[in-house]
Amino acid sequence: EAGVAQSPRYKIIEKRQSVAFWCNPISGHATLYWYQQILGQGPKLLIQFQNNGVVDDSQLPKDRFSAERLKGVDSTLKIQPAKLEDSAVYLCASSLEVATNTQYFGPGTRLTVL
Amino acid sequence: EDQVTQSPEALRLQEGESSSLNCSYTVSGLRGLFWYRQDPGKGPEFLFTLYSAGEEKEKERLKATLTKKESFLHITAPKPEDSATYLCAPSGGTSYGKLTFGQGTILTVHP
C-alpha cells in the first residue's frame, strides 16, 4: 500500500514570497491533516479535513495560510506572504476515518525562508 | 488547553542498557494516547495506541504503558537502530481526532 506522498521535499524562498505544498493521502483515507513542525518541537496541527470539508482550522494563521482539499482527495497548503518564522517542516497525515484516528504521515516538506 | 510534556528531552544509552521515556499529559476526555517514532528527515512513524489506564502494548524491544496522567515507553536492551526521536500524542478534548504532540525525546543508543 502506498504511503502519504508530499512534494516538494525541500523549498527555499525569500520572505514575502509565496509557496505551495501538495499532499496525496493514502487511498481511501477520508481525513487529512496538515502539521507544522519547527526544529526541536513536536508537530502542531494547522488544519484537519474530513473529506473536502474543514473540521478544525483553529491554529491556522488565516491571514497568510490557506488550504484546500478539492474532491476530497489530495490537498494543497499555501503560504502567502511567507515570514522568517514559517521556516519549518510541513507534514501531511491521513487517517481512514476520524474514529480510528491512527494518523499516517508523509515525509514532509522542509521550508526555509530567507 | 491540552498539555503534553515529555522527559527527558534527550537520553543517551549504551547498547543493551534498558530505560524508560515519560509522557505526562493533561487532556479532558482522553480517547487515545499515541506513540510515534521519528527519524531525521522523515515523518513520524506510528508505533502504538493506548486507550485506557492499565493497558500495555509491545513491539520488539518497546513496551508502552498508560496511566490516567502518564504514559511510559520502556526500551529493553536497545540497539543502535532504536536511535530516533520518540513522540507521544494524546487525543481527546473537544476537537475530535486532533493529536497534541509533546516535544519528543531524542534517544541515542551507542554501540
Boltz contact constraints between the chains, C-beta under 6 A:
constraints:
  - contact:
      token1: [A, 41]
      token2: [B, 103]
      max_distance: 6.0
  - contact:
      token1: [A, 42]
      token2: [B, 87]
      max_distance: 6.0
  - contact:
      token1: [A, 42]
      token2: [B, 101]
      max_distance: 6.0
  - contact:
      token1: [A, 42]
      token2: [B, 102]
      max_distance: 6.0
  - contact:
      token1: [A, 42]
      token2: [B, 103]
      max_distance: 6.0
  - contact:
      token1: [A, 42]
      token2: [B, 104]
      max_distance: 6.0
  - contact:
      token1: [A, 43]
      token2: [B, 101]
      max_distance: 6.0
  - contact:
      token1: [A, 45]
      token2: [B, 98]
      max_distance: 6.0
  - contact:
      token1: [A, 56]
      token2: [B, 95]
      max_distance: 6.0
  - contact:
      token1: [A, 91]
      token2: [B, 43]
      max_distance: 6.0
  - contact:
      token1: [A, 98]
      token2: [B, 96]
      max_distance: 6.0
  - contact:
      token1: [A, 98]
      token2: [B, 97]
      max_distance: 6.0
  - contact:
      token1: [A, 101]
      token2: [B, 91]
      max_distance: 6.0
  - contact:
      token1: [A, 101]
      token2: [B, 97]
      max_distance: 6.0
  - contact:
      token1: [A, 102]
      token2: [B, 46]
      max_distance: 6.0
  - contact:
      token1: [A, 105]
      token2: [B, 43]
      max_distance: 6.0
  - contact:
      token1: [A, 105]
      token2: [B, 44]
      max_distance: 6.0
  - contact:
      token1: [A, 106]
      token2: [B, 43]
      max_distance: 6.0
  - contact:
      token1: [A, 107]
      token2: [B, 42]
      max_distance: 6.0
  - contact:
      token1: [A, 107]
      token2: [B, 43]
      max_distance: 6.0
  - contact:
      token1: [A, 108]
      token2: [B, 43]
      max_distance: 6.0
